[in-house]
Amino acid sequence: MAIVPIIGGNFQDLEGNPLANGYLTFKLTSDAQITGVGQLGAGVVTRVRLDATGNATGLVGIWPNDVLVPTDTEYEIVAYSAAGQPVWQTTRTIPSAPTPFPLQD
């Protein structure tokens, strides 16, 4: 059981420009347990920076939903511009494989 690194994205604004230097936030929609590790609260926000091309940068990992109890948890993912304006939002699960997990919509 391991945290899954997040890569890619190629996020864009409404005009098709890269979401340069923006960021993503990941937040569980409900509390969960990680067997052998502990509790993961729904209020915990993980922030992932985007580079000049709108792709995830740095080594940021997310606990995959299939290792969480209950297994039907989801992440609310929001993309923000460099100015902090929300530009995209979805709810999805992050699986254990593939790793790293490519963000594509």
C-alpha positions in Angstrom: 0.0 0.0 0.0 1.5 3.3 -1.1 0.6 6.9 -1.9 0.2 7.4 -5.7 2.2 10.3 -7.3 0.1 12.7 -9.4 1.4 13.7 -12.8 0.2 15.4 -16.0 -3.0 17.3 -16.4 -2.4 19.8 -19.2 -5.1 22.0 -17.6 -6.3 25.0 -19.6 -8.4 28.1 -19.0 -11.7 28.7 -20.8 -9.8 30.3 -23.8 -7.6 27.2 -24.2 -4.5 28.7 -22.6 -2.4 26.6 -20.3 -3.4 27.1 -16.6 0.1 28.3 -16.1 1.3 28.4 -12.4 -2.1 27.5 -11.1 -2.8 24.8 -8.7 -5.1 21.9 -7.9 -6.7 20.9 -4.6 -7.7 17.4 -3.6 -10.1 16.8 -0.8 -11.9 13.6 0.3 -15.6 13.7 0.3 -15.8 11.7 3.5 -13.5 10.5 6.3 -11.7 7.3 5.7 -9.3 4.8 7.4 -6.0 3.6 6.0 -5.4 0.1 7.3 -2.3 0.0 9.4 -1.7 3.8 9.0 -4.7 5.7 10.5 -7.4 8.2 9.8 -7.7 10.5 6.8 -10.1 13.3 7.4 -12.4 14.7 4.7 -11.3 18.2 5.6 -7.7 17.7 4.7 -6.7 19.5 1.5 -3.8 18.5 -0.6 -2.5 21.2 -2.9 -0.7 20.4 -6.2 1.1 23.1 -8.1 0.9 23.4 -11.9 3.8 24.4 -14.1 3.8 26.8 -17.0 2.1 24.2 -19.2 -0.7 23.4 -16.8 0.8 20.1 -15.6 1.2 18.9 -12.1 4.7 19.7 -10.8 6.8 18.3 -7.9 6.3 15.1 -6.1 2.8 15.2 -4.5 1.0 12.0 -3.7 -2.5 11.0 -2.9 -3.8 8.0 -1.0 -5.6 5.9 -3.6 -9.3 5.3 -2.9 -9.0 1.5 -3.2 -6.8 1.3 -0.1 -9.2 3.5 2.0 -12.0 2.1 4.1 -14.7 2.6 3.1 -13.6 2.0 -0.5 -16.4 4.2 -2.0 -14.7 7.4 -1.1 -14.0 10.1 -3.7 -11.8 13.1 -4.1 -13.2 16.6 -4.9 -10.6 18.1 -7.3 -10.6 21.8 -8.1 -8.3 23.6 -10.5 -7.4 27.2 -9.8 -5.7 29.9 -11.9 -2.5 31.5 -10.7 -4.7 34.3 -9.3 -6.6 31.8 -7.1 -9.8 31.7 -9.2 -11.5 28.3 -9.5 -11.8 27.3 -13.2 -12.6 23.5 -13.1 -14.0 21.0 -10.7 -14.8 17.3 -10.6 -15.2 14.4 -8.2 -13.4 11.2 -9.0 -11.6 8.2 -7.5 -7.8 7.8 -7.7 -6.8 4.1 -8.2 -3.7 2.3 -7.0 -2.6 1.7 -10.6 -1.3 3.1 -12.7 1.4 4.7 -10.7 2.1 7.5 -11.1 -1.5 8.5 -11.8 -1.9 10.7 -14.9 -4.4 13.5 -14.5 -6.5 13.7 -17.6 -10.1 14.8 -17.9 
